[in-house]
């Protein structure tokens, strides 16, 4: 166990370092000094609390979309439509807040809006599970296409009933300050949504590993045939798993609209869904691992923005960095298995030689 | 004796956590039939896969005619005249016999007529009844095996390795296969037989290599040994076999399960079961004999509720349960040990404790305040591990890491617990070592003594005869007849399994 933990830490750190080195090489091609760039990056992140806190602000919605992918993945289903579920959540969050903010007290509006996004995102996701269960349609394709439908719904609502009073841009009016998510640290953008996201990660972990429902979902994921043979209704679980998955992604819409943007802007955060898949893979689907992976991605994102402000470095360098880090982290799985196998083999040979 | 045709010297192979082979040395002469005898997991298949180039040995060397050789792929093995027929055939079901045989041996435009003639000639030479134009998917398993053999012959094989070749055959088909082996080796070719069946070994082998735990424990001429010695070498200890003596008459007891005129229509329109009627009494073991794929699985699934009959009824204690689904039937006390535990019976990536929970996850007894009562579950699993002497360090052990026999015991323990009234066993001991087989047989008899009803499906006649009170024979979805087990002989049952009717059998076999 000791050796395993050591492997896990060393290989992951090594993977991140290698990712940075590889992207550093790319900087060299641009004629920039990578050491210089990285040191500016690190100092600017550490220098002021605002930037540092922003890492966790960026990590918040990523945790939700990563959980959305990881949850269905445990049932051996692929939900790659978290982006769409996130948009549905965002539309509901904006609509709910704008509608209720002048009628009810702020805290009550927040709770109601959160519940609405959970239900809305959940139903949007459950539809994918439903057509999978009923017509055996491919959930991969349906979830992917549902994103475009969600995007269209968002555009439609921003041109009609949610359109700002000035009717200039495809966006809503700003939300009243009473329905903003409270800040945790004054002087930063870090809001209570981050706590909500961490709680969601822990909650999903408990659900999956401590309850019979989670047990059944994992059973179906590992071996649907044996689960069915044991009287577990896999189809019902498909719908339920997609409901929970969609609800999780929908919550990202809530934290982004009420916590960061304070309005709904057309097509904002367009890469949350894809990044979520990457984070879930990085964490090997483990909800607790997702917390750390999401923070890493948040850090890369913040770092990318800073680097983009340096002269002559395209901000796309950070996507390259994300890509490299992911490739190396995934490779590290194989390295770990290989190390583990070799260790066992050596032990065996020693035992035989005695 | 001269130089050996092929020789293996000091071969060792390590997988992570397991020694598959350790210092294995033996040779095979030209014209010899060599039997590789051993329990499952003894390393027979691994050593042959090394010879066939599928695995690479960690230590040791291979020799042909006294010269060292390297075999890194099946292609190189074939060039040296080695062919191996795997336990699961490697044929393309959507292709014809001809296409399968020439697969990998042709280039460019195929002259089908020429190949068909060639294959026909080859088949006639060995007395195989085969049409080169038939599609593999339409052929019976026994015939498919002949195609595999022809494929090897077509490649001018001198050393034919067969992995458990008789596992899928009727007794008559197995006899034919033995005939072929004798013909083939009479021409100076060699055959290696991987098997765990002692009877087969004694009837066909010239020399026997006994393997246990990855090592060679015996290299004996057939003429100089007997079944008893071989079985001792194979398991390394004596076994107490269950005998029929500890069984009592049970037929006058009341009926527990009734299957009335059940028909199951497959999607293709072919009935998998045709108008089946069976009764199962309390405290009775009803054996279902037959070559696999004749409707056994459907019969089991009808009883446990996985499929519903197109026609007919199923009654439990007189109550109609035809429409009840799996979960309801589990609650009614019907246990089911499926033939393929890895796909239907357990979840390999979960722990033993979690597998124990599989059929009763809805049951409140495993829950505490909405969460799984892990302590209680682990305790229960630990008790079952002790009761069934499952070799596992703890209830948290992942099922995949267990041996086949221990995995089967996990399923068995769960189903015996679930099946308070009826337990269906579909091939409960297939592929297991003798120690595990013996243990499972004792469990089945113990449950019968408790008054439970047992439906035992098996293709091993010895198992059917050793355990059953009555025996029904299934052929192409129909019951060929139900007999008291004393009324049947191996020969008679063999003919029934091959499709002869009750009346016809008495003419043939008297």
Interface residues (C-beta under 8 A of the other chain):
Chain A: X206 X210 X211 X212 X215 X216 X218 X219 X222 X223 X225 X226 X227 X228 X229 X230 X231 X232 X233 X340 X341 X342 X344 X345 X348 X349 X352
Chain B: X14 X15 X16 X17 X18 X19 X22 X304 X306 X325 X326 X327 X328 X329 X330 X336 X338 X343 X344 X345 X346 X347 X348 X349 X350 X354 X357 X358 X359 X361 X362 X366 X367 X370 X371 X372
